[in-house]
Amino acid sequence: MQNIRNIAIIAHVDHGKTTLVDKIIHASKIFRENQQFDDLILDNNDLERERGITILSKNVSVRYRDTKINIIDTPGHADFGGEVERVLKMADGVILLVDAFEGPMPQTRFVLGKALDLGLTPIVVVNKVDKENCRPDEVQESVFELMFNLDATEEQLEFQTLYGSAKQNWMGPDWKNPTDSIIPLLDAIVDHIPAPKIDEGTLQMQITSLDYSSFVGRIAIGRVKRGTIKVNQQIALMKADGSVKKMKVKELHTFEGLGKASVEEAFAGDICAVTGIDDFEIGDTISDVENQEALPRISIDEPTMNMLFTINNSPFFGKEGKFVTSRHLRDRLMKETEKNLALRVEPTDSEDKFLVYGRGILHLSVLIETMRREGYELQVGQPQVIFKEIDGVKCEPIETLVVDVPQETAGKVIELATQRKGELLIMEPKGDLQHLEFNIPSRGLIGLRNNMLTATQGEAIMNHRFTSYEPFKGTMPGRTNGSLISMEGGQCTAYAIDKLQDRGTFFVDPGDELYTGQVIGENSRDNDIVVNVQKGKKLTNMRASGSDDNVRIVPAKKFSLEESMEYIQKDEYLEITPKSIRMRKIYLDEGERTRMAKKDA
């Protein structure tokens, strides 16, 4: 039996988890001297690298002092809470990484709460002590307060604290005296994190994660709770509905370095990947055939938001994507639910429309962005929060919103949040910033980031997390401006846009191909208007001085995917193809739009 430590790294977005894992990997000399590699070794899919966030949890292992340390890198964003909850089941301890200036953030609280409930031993690492204005001692105290508020046990409150800078590759017990390496952290892991508790008995292992290979199909990943699992062993797969299937293990792999190593058997306490098992779900138990015992299933927080996904039926459908039919869309969404735990897909009364439930705008936008990169064309409706009836009262999801903003624009932030039924809970200075905390309905967060960044000249730092369902807070103002809608199809001209600039802001550039009913700008008033931007200048051979001024156009306003999801109204769709994102009215024809509006009214 080998000496093992299983540890998960938890932290808020951008506090330096993935960089720290990089340094641990370097310190344990997994790479050969001459091997080339980039930074952020674990953020290996394109979306993670572009956004600078971790989306999927990943496993690596390093060896130090004859101990195998399995490290699990977790996402810091509450929208990916489904990922975090299940991977913590594999760990015996957590490294809580906190920024030496920002201190514990709302997302940190969310993940740390889950870890403490599972009884995991924490090690606190105060990172980025090389930053200006950093306050490591205050941050350490605020972590203690946070753990106390989360009902940590006395053992958990006697946590080990290390200070350092992952970027500069050092950790140590005192932030004023930098050490020369990250080894003190590895020592702390081996000395303070308990070895896995080994239960005597027959095989039990819960599937907490999965991988996919085009050669062998789906691979089940989990931690062996007790007993051992061997190649060619007959096992019983225990499912959610109580049914049991008998199967055979074809191959076994444990995590070694950044890859996997093939083994003949895996022992209790180690994390391994099993191939040869099909038709399993996350949370199923792999058990002994003779002595069948299921482990309690993983509970995942409920989704708080849904969106309508439908096929692209705009005049431009099929021009850019490979997968455009409802069959493609259904198969892709069903495939996603197999590994994306917090996602639910429900069919509607129409064959080509699906309701997709998720944890928030970011959770759903990552799925949409992944699909468009794979060549899918689709349309989505406005995000809707999910209401519930609790004891006969209509309730809605409420979130804690934390905003750090310069002193002079704090008033605007409070005004924006309170307009959307936000209640100010805390207002205190933090360095040269003002720290504000609100309780706000999830509905109020849709479209809030855009307005807040505009009001604070882009300086507001916003974070939020779901807290609970509370009674409905009443109606709130939506987008106040109407849309500018294209009257006909064809290329838009600079001449036409120039003449219409006093009508509002445009989202399209001269020369863009448009279709009838496409939303091409925001009206300066609250109603929708249809405009003709295809009209060219009538050319004659008469010339007069002053009538041929150059066209001066304000640059078009461009939206990211999340911004456009938050921007669209109830009667609009977002058309998403591999190359473009367009907003459009659900009913493209003006007459039909008027009829439907009357019908709804």
N, C-alpha and C positions, 0 to 999 in steps of 0.2 A: 504494500500500500504506500502510495506517495503522499507527501505533505502538501496540502492544497489550501489556498485562500481564495474565496470568491468575493469579488468586490465590485460594486457599481459606483460610477462617478456621476454625481448629480450636481447641477448648477443651473443658474439662470442663463438665458441666451446671451452669448458674448462675454461670459466671464472667464473663458479660456479652458473649457474641458478638453476639447479635441487637441489643443496645443499641449496640454499637460500629458495626455496619453502619448502624443508624439515623443515627448522628452523621456517618458518612462521606457518607451520602445527603444529609443537610442541608448539609454543608460544600460539596458539589459543586453545590448550588443546582439540584437537579432540579425541586423544587417551585416554583410561582409564589409570590410574596409572600403572596397572599390565600388560598392553598389550605389546606384543613383536612385534618389527618391525625392518627392516633393514634400512641402509642408502639408499639414492636415491630412495625414495618411488615411485616416478612417473616413473622412467625408469624401467618399469615392464616387458618389453619383453627381452628375452635372448640376442638378438643381441645388444640392447641398453646397457645392462649391460657389455657385453664383450668389446664393442668398446668404452664405456665411452662417448657416444654421445646420444643426444635426436634425434629420427627420426620422431616420431609421436607427434603432439601437443596434450595436455591433459588438462582437466578441473578439478579444485577442488574449493571448496569454504570454507571460514572460516568466523566466526562471531566475530566482535570486535566492542565495543562501540555501540551496537544495530544496527550495519551496517553489511549487508552481502557483503563480498568481493569475487567476482568470479575471480579466478586467472587462466590464461591460460599460460601454459608452452610451449614455442615454440622451434623448432629446431634452432641451430645456424648456420647450414651449408647451403651455397647458393644452393646446389644441392636439398635441400628440400624446396626451395622457394615457391613451390606450396602450401605447408602446411601453411607457414607463412602468405602469402597474404590473404588467406581466413579467418584465425582465427583473424587477426587484425580487420576484419569487425565487430567482436563481442565486441571489447573493446572500452572504452572511454579514456583510458590513457595507457601509457606504463612505465614500470620500465626499464631503460637502465642500464644494469649491465656492468661495465668495470673493467678490471684487473688493479690494481694500478701500475704494472710495465709495462705491454704491451701496455696499452692505447687502443684507438679504433682501431679495426682491419678491414680488407676489408669486411668481412661478416657483421660486425656490421653496416657498412655504408649502405650495401644493405638493411638490414631490417629496419634500422632507417629511411632511405629515404622513404620507403613504409609507415611507421607510420606517418611521418610528412606530407606526401601528403594527408593522410586521416584526418589531423587536430587533431591528438591525443595529449593530454597533457603529456609531459615526466617528470619523476622523475629520476635523475641520481644517481646511487649508485656506488661509487668507492670501489670495493671489494678487498680483500686480502692485506690490508694495513699492515699485520703482516709479509709480505715477505721481504727478504733482498733486498737492492737496490731499494725499491719501491719509486715512485715519484708522490704521490697523487695530489699535487697542479698542476704540469705540465700536468698531465692526465686530470684534470678538465678543464684546459685551452684548451687542444686539443679537448675535447668534444664540448666546446663552438664553437671553430673554425669549427669543422665538421658540427655542426648544422647550423652555419652561411652559410657555403658553400652549404648546402643542401636547402637553401632558407627557413629556419624556420621563422615563424611569430614572431613579437615582444613578444607576450604572451608566445610562446613556448620557446623563448630564456631566459625568466626570470624563468628558471627551478629551482626547489629545488634540492640541492646536499646533499647526505648523504655519510659518510665514514664508513667503518667497515670491519669486517671479518665474513662472513657467517659461516665459519668453527668454529670460536671461539664464535659464537652466540652473536654478538653485532653490533649495528649500532648507529651512532650519528652524530651531525653536525660538530664535530672537530675530525680529525684522531689522534691528539696527546693526546686527553683525552678519552680513551675507556669508554663506558658506560657498563652496566651490562646485557643488554638484547637487543632484536631486536624490542622492542615495538616502538621506535621512527620512524621506517619505517612504521609500521601500522598506527601511528598517521598521518604521512605525506600523506599516501594513502587516509585516510578519509578526511583530511583537504584540500588537493591540487587537487586530481583527481575529476573532476565534476561528479555529479550524471547523469545517463542516461537522455538524452533529451526526454521527452515524447510528442509524437505527438498525438493530439486528433483525433479520427476517428475510422474506422472499422479495423478489424484485418489485419496486414501485418507482415510477418516474412520470412526472407530469410534463406534457408538451406545452412549452411556454412561448415558442417562437418557431418560425419555419423558414426554410430556404427553398429555392427552386433551381433545378438543374435540367437543362434540355435533354441530358442523357438518361438520368435516373428518375426524373419527375420530382415530386415533392419530398423534401427531407424534413424530418421532425427533429427539433432541437429542444433540449430540456436538461434538467439536472437530475441525476439519479438520486432518489430520496433514500432508498435502502436496497440492500442486496447488490447483485452485479448483473450486467447485461452482456451477453456474448453473441458473437456472430453465429448465424444459423440456429439461434435459440427460438423455440416456439413461444409466442407471447399472446396475451389477451389485450385487445384494445377496448377500453371501456368508454362508451360515448355518453353524450349529454342526456339522451332519451332513455338511458338505462340498458341499451342493447350492448352485447359483447361480441366482438369479432376476433376470430383466431387468425394470427398471422405469423410470419417468420422474418427474423432480422437478416437482411442480406449483407449489409456493410455497416461498420461502426467507425466514426471518426471523433477524435477529441481535438480541441483547439490548441495549436502549437504556433506560437508567434502570430503572424498575420494570416496563416493558412490553417489547414486541417491536416492531421496525421491519421492514417489508417491504423486501427488497433483491433486486437482480437476480443478484448473485453474492457468494459468501463466499470469503475467501482463507485460505490456510494460517495456522494459529495462532489464528484466531477461533473462537468457540463459536457454533453456529447451530442453528436448528430447521428440520427438513425435513418438508413435508407431501406426501402423494401416494404414500408408500411404505406398503404394508400387509404384514401377516404377518411382521413383523420381531421379533427378540428383543434384549434388552440384550446387548451383546457382539458383535453382528453387524457386519461391515465393509461400508461403502458404497465401491465401487471403480469404477475406469474399466472400460468394457465391453470394450475391446480388451486392456487390460493388467490382468488380474485378480490382485490380491495381497491376501491376508487378513492382518489384524493379529492378534497373539496375543490369545486371549480373556481376559476378566477372570475371575480366580479369586475365588470368594467363600467365606468360612469356612463350614464345615458347620454345620447346625442342631445344638443340643445338647438340645432338649426337644421332646416331642410331646404333643398332647392329642387326645382323641376329640371330634369335633363331630358332633352328631346333631340331627334335627328335634325340635321341642318336642311331646312326646306326653302332657303332664300334663293333668289335668282342666280346666285354665284355658287350654288352647291356643287361639290364634286370637282371643282377646279384645282384645289390644292391638296386635298387629303386622299388617302388610300382607302380608309374605312369610313363609309358614309351611311350604311343601312342600319335599320333598327336592330337587326340580328347582331351586327358587329358591336353596337353600343351595349346591348343586353349582355352579351358574352363577356365583354371587357369589364363591365361593372360587377358582374357575378364573380369574375376571377379576382377582382380587387377585394371583395368582402372576405375571401379566404384568408388573406394575410393582414388586412387592415381591420383590426378588431373593433374600433369605435365607429365603423361605417356600417350603415344599414341601407339596403335598397328595397323599395317596394314598388310593385307594378301599379299602374293606374288603370282607369277604364279604357284608355286608349293604348293600342299595341306599341306605339312608338314613343311613349312618354313614361318616365320613371321618376319616382320621388327618391332622392338620395339624402339620407340623414347623416350629419357629421357633427364634430365638436366645435366648429367655428369657421369663419371665413378662410383662415389660413389653411386649415385641414382640407376644406373642399377645393381651395385654389391649387394646392399642391397636386391633388388628384387630376384636376382639369389640365394643369400645365404638363403633367406627365403624359396624359392621353394625347394632347395635341402634338407633343414631340414624337409620339409613336405613330403619328399619321392619321389621327381621328379628326373628323369634323363633327361638331355638335352645337346645340344651342342650350343655354341655361336661362332660367327665369330669375326673378328677384329673390334673394335669400329671405326665408321666413323663419322667425323663431317658433319653437314648439311650445304651445300652451298646454297646461295640464289642469284637470279638475281635481282638487284635493279637498275632501270633506265638503263637497258642494260649492266650493269657491274657485273661481277661475284664477289660476296662478301662472306666473311667467318666470323665466330664468333671470336671476339677478347676478351681476358680476361686481367684483371689486376693481375699480379703475385707479391706477396710480400714475400720476403725471409729475415729472420733474421739469420745471420751466423757469426761465429767468424771471426775477422779481417783477420787472415792469410789465410783463404780459400775463401775469398770474390772474388778474381780474378778468381778462377775456376768456381764459380757460374755464374759470368758475361759471361765468355767464353761459358759455356753450354747454357745459355739462348740466347745469340746473335747468336749462330750456328743455333738455331731454330727460327730465325727471330724475336727475342725479342728486344725491344728498351728500354734502361735504362732511367728511368725518374728521379728517386730520389736515392741519395746515401748519407746516413748520419749516424753518430754514435748514438747508442741508448744503454746506459749503457755500458757494455763491448762487445756488439755485433755491427755488421754493418747492417744497415737497407737498403735493396735494393727494389726498385719498378720498374717493367717492364710492358710494353704493349706487349702481346705475343699472337699469334694465338692459338685457342683451340687445333689445330693439334699438335702444338709444346709441349703441356703439356702431351700428351699421351706418357708414358714411361720416362718422365723427372724426376719424383720423385726418381726412382731407381738410375739413374745416378748421381743425385745431392747428394743423401745420401752417395753413394760410394765415391764421390769426396770430401765430407766434413767430412768423418769419422762418418757419422750419426748425425752430429750436426746441420744441416740446418733445420729451421722451415719454412715450405712452406704453403702459403694460396693463393687462387685465386678466382676471381669472374668474371662472364660474364659482359662485359660493352656494346658492341654494335657490329653490323655487319659493316665491313670495306672492301675495295677492296682487292682481293686475293693477298697474299704476295709472291707468287711464290713457287717453289718446295723446299722441305727441306730434309736433310738427314734422312733416317730411321735407323733401326737397322743395324749395319755394319757387324755383325757376322752371319754366316749361322747356320744351325741346324745339330745335329747328329741324325740320324734316325735309328731305329731298323730294321735289315735286316729280321729277322724272329720272330715267336712267341715263348713263353716259359720263363723260369726263367733266369734272367741274373746272371752271375757268377763273383765272385771277381777276378778270374784269368784273365778273358777277359777284365774287366774294368781296371785292373792294367796295362795290356799291351797297352791300348788305351788312357792312361791319358794324353799323350803329344798331343793328338788330340784336347782337349778342356775340358770344365767343364761338369760334369755329373749331371743330376737331379734325378737319380734313385739309389737305394741302391742294393747291391747284394741280390738275393733271390726274388726281385720284379717280378711279372708276367707282361710280356710285350706282345704286338702284333705287327705284321708287319706294318710299317708306323708310329709308335708312335715316337714322338719327345722326345729323352731321354737325350739331352744335347745341349750345345752350342759349335759350332765349333770355333777353334781359328782363322780361316780364314773366307772369306766372302761367301763361297759356301756351299751348303748342301752336306753332305756325308752320305752314308749308311754304318753302321758298324755292325759287328756280336758280340754281347755281350753275346750270349748263349753258346759260345764255351768253353768246359771244358778242363782241362789239361789231356793230354794222360798219363796214368799211366803205368809204366813198373816196373819190379822188380830190375832194375839196379839203383844204387844210386851213386852220386858223390858229394864230398864236394863242397859247394858253389852254386850248381844248385837249391837247395830247399830253397831259401830265402823266408822269410815271405812276404805275399802280403801287401803292404802299400797303402791304398786308401785315397784320399782326401775326406772328408765328402761331400755328395751330396748337391747341392744348392736347397733349398726349397722355393717355391713362395707362397705368400698369393693369395687369389682369385683376388684382384685388380691388384696385380703385374703381375699375369699371363694374365689377360685381356689386360694389356698394353704391354705385351711382345710379344704376338703372331703376326705372319706376315699375309699378305693377303691370302696366300695359306694354312693357318692352321686353325684348329678349336680348341676350348677348350672344352673338354668333362667333364661334371660336374655331379657327382652322389652323393648320400648322404654320401658316405665314401671317395671318392677320386676326385682329380682334375688332369686330364691328358691332355697334349698337343699332337696333332696329325696332320698329313698332311690331307687335305681334300680328296686327292686321295691316298689311302694307297699303291697301287701297283706302283712300281718304273717306270715300262714301261708306265703306264697310266699318271703318273706325267710328264714324259718327253714329251709325246704327247701333253698334255694340255698346258704345258709351251710354246711349239712351236706355238700352235694354238693362244695363247694369244699374243705372240710376233708378 
